[in-house]
Amino acid sequence: MKKIVLTGAAGRLGSYLREPLSKMADTLLSTDISEDIGKLYSNETFVKADLANMEEIQVLMSGADMVVHFGAFVDEGPFEKLWGSNFVGSYNVWESARKSGVRRVVYASSIHAVGMYPKSEFIGVDVPHRPDGFYGLAKCFSEDLGRMYWEKSGVEAVCLRILSAAAVVSPRSLGSWLSYDDLIHLVTRAIDTPTVGFTIAYGVSNNDRAVVDNSSATYLGYRPKDNAEIYADDVLSNAPLADPQDLAQMRHGGPFAKTPMGESGLAHMTIVDDKKKT
């Protein structure tokens, strides 16, 4: 490939994707609303851009083969706060991709698009949307947008419903963990699979306690290797007594399912800031 565009390059997950993506194309154009993303890789360029600004996004797409769209406000919040980056931003990415002849969009969706399903239900990639807040609703919108652009305009899309791409610190993450190595493997397969049409796949490692079913997306060739069970003894020995009446424990969306709409879900989680340094 000649060019890949990565949005959200300053984010934690973006920091782990930059180097492997730079090896998959002649040019990696990384972008974020932040002023700086640190030292650039040899064939990487950086352009500050606002997802909510169509003119700024459109110019990035010139000559691009694929877009890896990880940029967003990454938390539950008031609808108005998410509107520009998460709703309008997705439209701007797909529409500018269509205008520029981009072949495929790889999108960081989320388990929060289906976060209100009970944990007792082992859900597949084809279950109807069931968002757990405005953040999840934005993921539903973007998945539907991706399907529409594939069916109406021929822009392929792979929507990755990421579960917990963070350190394993809670009982929930024993089933939902996505290691950084498996994240890179998943995004790589979403890029180098010859044809994908419109695809949804869960971003989860090979956990013994996994709560989602990726069997309908095996054609991507995603075969995760890491397993959160290696952390089970430490996590469970320090965990409070389980409460079957607690929505945060009983729904796929975890704390987001319990938190009132518009209020931060991350405030009720422990996310280790282990962003990769360049």
C-alpha positions in Angstrom: 0.0 0.0 0.0 1.1 3.5 -0.7 -0.6 5.3 2.2 -2.5 4.6 5.4 -4.2 7.3 7.5 -4.4 6.7 11.3 -6.8 8.9 13.3 -6.5 9.1 17.1 -2.7 8.7 16.8 -2.1 10.4 20.1 -4.3 8.1 22.0 -3.2 5.0 24.0 -4.2 2.5 21.4 -3.0 4.7 18.6 0.5 4.8 20.2 0.8 1.0 19.8 -0.5 1.0 16.2 1.7 3.6 14.7 4.9 1.5 14.4 3.3 -1.6 12.9 1.1 0.5 10.5 4.2 2.4 9.4 5.6 -1.0 8.1 2.5 -1.8 6.1 2.6 1.2 3.7 5.0 3.6 2.0 3.5 6.4 4.1 1.7 6.5 7.4 -0.2 9.8 7.9 -1.0 10.0 11.6 -3.5 12.6 12.8 -5.0 13.8 16.1 -6.4 16.9 17.7 -3.3 17.0 19.9 -0.4 19.2 19.0 2.2 16.5 19.1 2.5 12.7 19.1 6.2 12.4 19.9 9.0 11.2 17.7 7.9 10.1 14.3 8.8 6.8 12.6 10.9 7.0 9.4 8.0 7.0 6.9 5.4 8.7 9.3 4.0 12.2 9.0 1.8 14.0 11.4 -1.0 16.5 10.7 -3.1 18.0 13.5 -6.7 17.9 12.5 -10.2 18.0 14.1 -12.5 15.1 13.2 -15.4 17.5 13.3 -13.9 19.7 10.5 -14.6 18.2 7.1 -12.1 20.4 5.3 -9.3 19.3 7.7 -10.2 15.6 7.3 -10.7 15.6 3.5 -7.2 16.8 2.7 -5.7 13.9 4.7 -7.3 11.3 2.4 -5.6 12.2 -0.8 -3.9 9.1 -2.2 -4.8 7.0 0.8 -5.5 3.3 0.4 -7.0 2.7 3.9 -8.1 4.6 7.0 -7.6 3.2 10.5 -10.1 5.3 12.4 -9.4 5.3 16.1 -10.0 8.9 16.9 -12.9 9.8 19.2 -13.9 11.1 22.6 -13.3 7.8 24.5 -15.8 7.8 27.4 -19.5 8.3 28.1 -20.4 11.9 28.3 -23.1 14.4 27.4 -24.5 13.9 23.9 -23.3 17.4 22.9 -19.7 16.6 23.9 -19.7 13.4 21.7 -21.6 14.9 18.8 -18.6 16.5 17.0 -15.9 14.0 17.3 -17.9 10.7 17.6 -20.9 11.3 15.3 -19.9 14.1 12.9 -16.3 12.8 12.9 -17.3 9.4 11.7 -19.4 10.9 8.9 -16.5 13.1 7.9 -14.1 10.2 7.8 -16.4 8.0 5.6 -17.6 10.7 3.3 -14.0 12.0 2.7 -12.9 8.5 2.2 -15.6 7.9 -0.4 -14.7 11.2 -2.2 -11.0 10.2 -2.3 -11.5 6.7 -3.5 -10.2 5.1 -0.2 -10.7 1.3 -0.4 -11.4 0.5 3.3 -12.1 2.0 6.7 -11.0 0.1 9.8 -13.0 1.5 12.7 -12.5 1.2 16.4 -16.0 0.3 17.5 -16.7 -0.9 21.0 -18.5 -3.5 23.1 -20.6 -0.5 24.3 -22.5 -0.8 21.0 -24.0 -3.9 22.6 -23.2 -3.2 26.2 -26.7 -3.7 27.7 -26.8 -7.4 26.8 -26.6 -9.6 30.0 -23.2 -11.3 30.6 -25.1 -14.6 30.7 -25.7 -14.2 26.9 -22.7 -15.3 24.7 -23.2 -12.8 21.9 -22.1 -13.0 18.3 -21.2 -10.3 15.8 -24.8 -10.3 14.3 -26.8 -9.4 17.5 -28.9 -6.2 17.2 -27.4 -3.0 18.7 -28.1 -2.5 22.3 -26.0 0.5 23.4 -25.3 1.4 27.1 -25.1 5.1 26.6 -24.4 8.0 24.2 -20.8 6.7 23.6 -22.2 3.3 22.6 -24.9 5.0 20.5 -22.1 6.7 18.6 -20.6 3.3 17.9 -23.9 2.0 16.7 -24.3 5.0 14.4 -20.8 4.5 13.0 -21.3 0.8 12.4 -24.5 1.5 10.5 -22.7 4.3 8.6 -20.0 1.9 7.6 -22.5 -0.7 6.4 -24.3 2.0 4.3 -21.1 3.3 2.7 -20.3 -0.3 1.7 -23.7 -1.1 0.3 -24.2 2.2 -1.4 -20.7 3.3 -2.4 -18.5 0.2 -2.2 -16.2 1.5 0.6 -15.3 -1.6 2.6 -15.4 -1.5 6.4 -14.1 -3.6 9.3 -15.7 -2.5 12.6 -13.7 -3.8 15.6 -15.9 -4.0 18.7 -13.0 -3.6 21.2 -13.7 -4.9 24.7 -11.0 -4.0 27.2 -7.7 -3.0 25.7 -6.1 -2.2 29.0 -4.3 -3.9 31.9 -6.2 -6.8 33.6 -7.3 -5.4 37.0 -10.9 -6.6 37.5 -12.9 -9.8 37.2 -14.7 -8.4 34.2 -11.4 -8.0 32.3 -10.6 -11.7 32.7 -13.1 -12.2 29.9 -12.9 -8.9 28.1 -9.1 -8.3 27.9 -7.5 -7.5 24.5 -3.7 -7.4 24.7 -1.7 -4.9 22.7 -0.1 -7.7 20.7 -3.5 -9.1 19.8 -4.8 -5.6 19.0 -2.0 -5.2 16.5 -2.7 -8.6 15.1 -6.4 -7.8 14.8 -5.9 -4.4 13.0 -3.2 -6.0 10.7 -5.7 -8.7 9.7 -8.4 -6.1 9.1 -6.0 -4.4 6.7 -4.4 -7.2 4.9 -7.4 -9.5 4.4 -8.0 -9.3 0.6 -11.8 -8.7 0.7 -14.0 -7.9 3.7 -17.1 -6.1 2.4 -18.7 -5.0 5.7 -17.4 -6.9 8.7 -17.9 -6.7 12.5 -15.4 -8.5 14.7 -14.9 -8.4 18.5 -11.6 -7.1 19.8 -10.8 -9.7 22.5 -7.9 -11.9 23.3 -8.0 -15.7 23.6 -9.4 -15.6 27.1 -10.8 -18.7 28.8 -13.6 -16.5 30.1 -14.4 -14.7 26.8 -18.0 -13.6 26.6 -18.4 -12.9 22.9 -18.3 -15.1 19.8 -16.1 -14.2 16.8 -16.8 -17.4 14.8 -18.7 -15.5 12.1 -15.6 -13.4 11.4 -12.9 -16.0 11.2 -12.3 -15.2 7.5 -10.3 -12.2 8.8 -7.6 -14.7 10.0 -7.6 -13.2 13.5 -6.2 -15.8 15.9 -5.5 -14.2 19.2 -2.7 -15.7 21.4 -2.9 -14.1 24.8 -5.1 -15.2 27.6 -6.1 -13.2 30.7 -6.3 -16.3 32.8 -2.6 -15.8 33.8 -3.9 -12.9 35.9 -6.9 -14.7 37.4 -5.4 -15.7 40.8 -4.2 -12.1 41.6 -7.3 -10.4 40.3 -9.8 -12.7 42.1 -8.0 -12.7 45.4 -8.3 -8.9 45.6 -11.8 -8.6 44.1 -14.8 -7.6 46.3 -17.7 -10.1 46.7 -19.6 -10.5 43.5 -23.1 -8.8 43.4 -25.5 -10.4 40.8 -27.8 -7.3 41.2 -25.0 -4.9 40.0 -25.4 -4.0 36.3 -21.7 -3.2 36.1 -21.0 -6.9 36.8 -23.9 -8.4 34.9 -23.9 -6.5 31.6 -21.3 -6.7 28.8 -20.7 -2.9 29.0 -19.5 -3.2 32.6 -19.5 0.2 34.5 -20.8 1.9 31.4 -24.1 -0.1 31.7 -24.6 1.1 35.3 -23.5 4.7 34.9 -26.3 7.2 34.0 -26.3 8.5 30.4 -24.0 11.4 30.0 -21.8 10.6 33.0 -18.3 9.3 32.7 -18.0 5.5 32.7 -14.2 5.6 33.0 -14.5 7.3 36.3 -15.6 3.9 37.7 -12.8 2.0 36.1 -9.1 1.6 36.7 -7.3 2.2 33.4 -3.5 2.1 33.6 -1.9 4.8 31.4 0.7 2.6 29.7 0.8 4.5 26.4 3.8 3.5 24.3 6.6 6.0 24.2 8.4 6.8 20.9 
